[in-house]
Amino acid sequence: MFKEFKRFLISGNVVDMAVGFIFGAAFATVVKSMVNNVIMPPIGMLLGKVDFSQLFFALDGKEYASLEALEKAGAPAIKYGVFINDVISFVILGFVVFIFIKAYNKMKEPESEAAPTTKVCGECAMEIPVKAKKCAYCGNANV
């Protein structure tokens, strides 16, 4: 069982998958940074200088000046601003993955169809082997 597990870990697919996960996590960090630092500030400004990451609803009924104050107090809250940022990050990440897959599929060589092994006799319309010099059904030699 140990040898089989070792073979599984060393196989190329597992290593490729691990590299994919590492790059995926790094890319998700970049997208999250882009959303938080590039996309959301102008949107917040357009909507009246709203910082989406600071939008929350405290469940204990008290007022808190900021998300940091809420977290420092350890109060439960619905942090819908953070959720909005995460949804936007998800949509952007999904779009980028879609574009990568679309580009990958275009670069992939199309699967070639197998060469036909039969042809149709022009005289009797029967299917005969491609290499046939004469139709076995009607005797036509012009195949």
C-alpha positions as CSV (number, residue, x, y, z in Angstrom):
1,M,0.0,0.0,0.0
2,F,2.9,2.4,0.8
3,K,4.5,1.7,-2.6
4,E,1.2,2.4,-4.4
5,F,0.7,5.6,-2.4
6,K,4.3,6.7,-3.3
7,R,3.6,6.0,-6.9
8,F,0.4,8.1,-6.8
9,L,2.2,11.0,-5.2
10,I,5.1,11.0,-7.7
11,S,2.9,10.6,-10.7
12,G,2.9,13.6,-13.1
13,N,-0.8,14.3,-12.7
14,V,-0.6,14.9,-8.9
15,V,2.4,17.2,-9.3
16,D,0.7,19.1,-12.1
17,M,-2.4,19.4,-9.9
18,A,-0.3,20.7,-7.0
19,V,1.4,23.3,-9.1
20,G,-2.0,24.4,-10.4
21,F,-3.3,24.8,-6.9
22,I,-0.3,26.9,-5.9
23,F,-0.6,29.1,-8.9
24,G,-4.4,29.3,-8.4
25,A,-4.0,30.5,-4.8
26,A,-1.4,33.1,-5.8
27,F,-3.6,34.3,-8.6
28,A,-6.6,34.5,-6.3
29,T,-4.5,36.8,-4.0
30,V,-3.6,39.1,-6.9
31,V,-7.3,39.3,-7.9
32,K,-8.4,40.0,-4.4
33,S,-5.8,42.8,-4.1
34,M,-7.0,44.2,-7.5
35,V,-10.6,44.2,-6.3
36,N,-9.8,45.7,-2.9
37,N,-7.2,48.3,-4.0
38,V,-8.1,49.1,-7.6
39,I,-11.7,48.4,-8.5
40,M,-13.7,49.0,-5.3
41,P,-12.2,52.5,-4.4
42,P,-13.5,54.2,-7.6
43,I,-16.9,52.4,-7.3
44,G,-17.1,53.5,-3.6
45,M,-16.3,57.1,-4.6
46,L,-18.9,57.1,-7.4
47,L,-21.5,55.8,-4.8
48,G,-20.8,58.6,-2.3
49,K,-17.4,57.7,-0.9
50,V,-18.5,54.3,0.4
51,D,-15.8,51.9,1.6
52,F,-17.4,48.6,0.9
53,S,-15.1,46.7,3.2
54,Q,-16.4,48.8,6.1
55,L,-20.1,48.0,5.6
56,F,-21.5,45.7,8.3
57,F,-24.5,45.2,10.5
58,A,-23.7,44.6,14.2
59,L,-25.9,41.8,15.6
60,D,-25.5,42.9,19.3
61,G,-27.5,46.1,18.6
62,K,-24.6,48.5,19.4
63,E,-23.0,51.1,17.1
64,Y,-19.4,50.7,16.1
65,A,-17.3,53.4,14.3
66,S,-15.5,50.9,12.1
67,L,-15.1,47.2,11.3
68,E,-11.9,47.3,13.3
69,A,-13.7,48.6,16.4
70,L,-16.4,45.9,15.9
71,E,-13.8,43.1,15.7
72,K,-11.8,44.5,18.6
73,A,-15.0,44.3,20.7
74,G,-15.5,40.8,19.5
75,A,-19.1,41.5,18.5
76,P,-21.0,39.3,16.1
77,A,-21.8,41.0,12.8
78,I,-23.0,40.5,9.2
79,K,-20.1,41.9,7.2
80,Y,-21.9,42.4,3.9
81,G,-19.3,44.8,2.5
82,V,-16.6,42.2,2.7
83,F,-19.0,39.8,1.1
84,I,-19.6,42.2,-1.8
85,N,-15.8,42.5,-2.3
86,D,-15.5,38.7,-2.3
87,V,-18.3,38.2,-4.8
88,I,-16.7,40.7,-7.2
89,S,-13.3,38.8,-6.7
90,F,-15.1,35.6,-7.5
91,V,-16.7,36.9,-10.7
92,I,-13.3,38.4,-11.9
93,L,-11.5,35.2,-11.1
94,G,-14.2,33.1,-12.8
95,F,-13.9,35.3,-15.9
96,V,-10.1,35.1,-16.0
97,V,-10.3,31.3,-15.7
98,F,-12.9,31.2,-18.5
99,I,-10.5,33.2,-20.7
100,F,-7.6,30.9,-19.9
101,I,-9.6,27.8,-20.7
102,K,-10.9,29.4,-23.9
103,A,-7.3,30.2,-25.0
104,Y,-6.1,26.8,-24.0
105,N,-8.8,25.1,-26.1
106,K,-7.8,27.2,-29.1
107,M,-4.2,26.3,-28.7
108,K,-4.9,22.6,-28.3
109,E,-4.5,20.6,-31.5
110,P,-7.8,19.4,-32.8
111,E,-8.2,15.7,-32.6
112,S,-7.8,14.3,-36.0
113,E,-10.5,12.1,-37.3
114,A,-9.4,8.6,-38.2
115,A,-9.0,8.0,-42.0
116,P,-12.0,6.3,-43.5
117,T,-11.7,2.6,-43.9
118,T,-14.5,2.2,-46.4
119,K,-15.9,3.9,-49.5
120,V,-19.1,3.6,-51.5
121,C,-19.2,1.9,-54.8
122,G,-20.4,4.3,-57.5
123,E,-22.3,1.6,-59.4
124,C,-24.2,-0.3,-56.7
125,A,-23.8,2.0,-53.7
126,M,-22.5,-0.7,-51.4
127,E,-19.8,0.0,-48.9
128,I,-16.5,-1.5,-49.8
129,P,-12.9,-1.3,-48.3
130,V,-10.9,1.8,-49.4
131,K,-8.1,-0.3,-50.8
132,A,-10.5,-2.4,-53.0
133,K,-9.7,-2.2,-56.7
134,K,-13.0,-3.9,-57.7
135,C,-16.4,-4.0,-56.0
136,A,-17.1,-7.4,-54.5
137,Y,-20.9,-6.9,-55.0
138,C,-21.2,-5.8,-58.6
139,G,-17.8,-6.3,-60.1
140,N,-17.3,-2.7,-61.0
141,A,-13.6,-2.0,-61.5
142,N,-14.0,1.8,-61.5
143,V,-14.1,2.2,-57.7
